[in-house]
Amino acid sequence: MQFHRTVEHLEIWSASADYFSFVITHDNPAGPGFHGRFGYVASWRPLHQSRGAIKIGGSPFKTFADAEDACNAMLINLTGLMPRM
């Protein structure tokens, strides 16, 4: 998956593949943006359903690369369980 920045002034990246949407945000307990534990939070949801996102286990991650790897692993897990159409 190729993540791209979705909001210019916030640290939010998104990508989609195989009927799933993934988002990575950078949380910081102080300062602008998302407040939470310091690090990169990864989440996913079905692409064409109006459902809330599900946080990927291990979040927050220390690096963007770690969060991206977790998203790719989750995609492999999800597509392995999903029958092909």
Number of C-alpha atoms within 10 A of each C-alpha: 14 9 14 12 15 13 10 7 9 13 16 20 19 19 18 17 14 14 14 16 18 26 25 27 21 24 21 15 12 11 8 11 15 17 12 14 15 16 18 25 27 28 21 21 18 18 14 9 9 8 9 10 14 13 16 18 13 13 18 22 21 14 13 18 11 17 25 23 14 19 23 15 12 17 21 13 11 15 14 10 9 11 7 7 3
